[in-house]
Amino acid sequence: MKKYIGILTILFMTSVVLVACGNDDNSNNQEPNQNTGNKAEESNSSSDDNSRGNENESETEENNGLENENNSNDTNDDKNDTDKNEKADPEPGIYDPEEVSGKQEPNQDGNLIDPEVLENLELPYIYENTIVYNGTVNPEQEIRFELPMKNIDTTETIDVDVTDDGHFSIPLSGADLKDGEEITVYIMNNMPHEQQFKLPIQSEEKGMEVVPRKSDIIDEIEEETYLPDFYANTNSYYGKTMPDAEVTVVETNMGDSMDMEVDEEGNFSGSDFVNFPYVEKGKASLQEGDTLIFMITDEEGYSTYTEKEVLSNSGDPDYTEPVSQDDE
């Protein structure tokens, strides 16, 4: 009996050992799975990090793209502003009446500036290359220029018409304009005494051929103006410009000028060019290569100009005037 019990005890102990070994094996078999799970989690975490990294890179690229686009737009805006500034009409300076009044003895009442002359007075700078000059005074006032002229030693005094709005224009193509020298201007009427101003001439500046320059009006006048060829043997001349305009032709060497007749439709004409400009008897007046300035003033009183070079005599022995625009 004791022997039988001993055998059973041995069998029981063996079973226990086998069971314990089996559990250890299962535990060992499960560890790789746990490691695999950790690796999977690490892989997923890495994928998430990469995904977030790609998203961040994408956002960065997008932000950079927007920044570059904004910079490009800013650059284009700056360029457009620059283009506008380049195309804008140049602004001439304006003489300060107190500085150019021409008064030499300020304590004498006769040399003081009358306040009335300042009400609408606007005298822009005159430049060496100014050909047509525009300014403003009071409508009821008169203005006179004393100009140094080309090819003569003395000055010439020119009375300038003033419009109902106080605008005036004067051609300066015949004047001898030199930097630093002065032009004397007189303004009178409805004041106790004549007002004198001495305007220092400014150095040549691009765009100051017409002062002040108003491109929109100039373009409109140029579009409406037609000038046929002008020959050295032209006697009568005509052209076409804006309705209700005024036309004055100026010879640039002598500075002589002549008003042309203009009808309501803008057709203008002039005759006796054989004696224009006036020269000594026996001498030719207009010659090949001379330049004529046609100063055109619109109904508001603003003036611009266009040039016409004198050509050699026409080949037609019977020629005295240009053909009409429709016949060309």
Number of C-alpha atoms within 10 A of each C-alpha: 6 6 8 8 9 11 11 11 11 10 11 12 11 12 11 11 11 12 12 11 12 12 11 12 11 10 11 11 11 12 11 11 11 11 11 12 12 12 12 12 12 12 12 12 12 12 12 12 12 12 12 12 12 12 12 12 12 12 12 12 12 12 12 12 12 12 12 12 12 12 12 12 12 12 12 12 12 12 12 12 12 12 11 11 11 10 10 12 15 17 14 18 14 11 19 15 18 12 11 16 21 20 18 9 10 12 9 9 10 14 17 18 20 15 8 11 19 13 11 15 18 17 22 19 22 31 25 21 22 24 23 24 25 22 20 20 22 23 14 13 17 19 21 17 18 18 20 22 20 17 12 10 8 11 16 13 14 13 13 14 16 20 19 13 14 19 21 23 22 20 25 23 26 21 23 17 26 16 14 13 14 19 18 19 22 17 19 17 14 11 13 9 15 17 21 21 23 19 23 19 19 19 13 16 13 9 15 22 21 23 26 25 22 16 15 9 14 18 12 13 21 15 11 12 16 15 16 16 16 23 23 21 22 22 18 15 21 21 20 20 25 25 16 16 24 21 27 19 22 25 19 21 17 17 21 14 19 16 15 19 16 21 16 10 12 19 20 22 16 18 16 11 18 16 15 17 20 14 12 9 8 6 9 14 17 25 15 14 13 15 19 21 23 22 22 25 21 19 13 14 21 23 29 29 21 15 14 16 16 19 18 15 15 17 9 7 8 7 14 17 18 20 13 10 12 5 6 7
